[in-house]
Amino acid sequence: MVFSTARRRTGRPDSSEALMSSTTTYTVTGMSCGHCEKSVSTELSALHGVLSVAADAKSGTVTVSSEQPLDEAAVRAAIDEAGYELVGPAS
């Protein structure tokens, strides 16, 4: 499930955004369905600078694209608020 917080007229990122963005995949425990994915995505989307979130309950991962690298403590707090546990960056 992918949530995008960016609003673009063309639907494509402009070249400056593509160069400045950061994408990180995290391992999250406890997700088992689409509702879980939505809960995690909603909390992470509320973080400042987040452009999109793709949560996958089956693999237990969440991929976050943001304007700048996110503070892991903020990511952990958002996932905790959704009721799940951040293991850390996926390897």
Secondary structure, DSSP 8 states (H G I E B T S, - for coil): -EEE----SSSS--HHHHHH-EEEEEEEES--SHHHHHHHHHHHHTSTTEEEEEEETTTTEEEEEESS---HHHHHHHHHHHT-EEEEE--
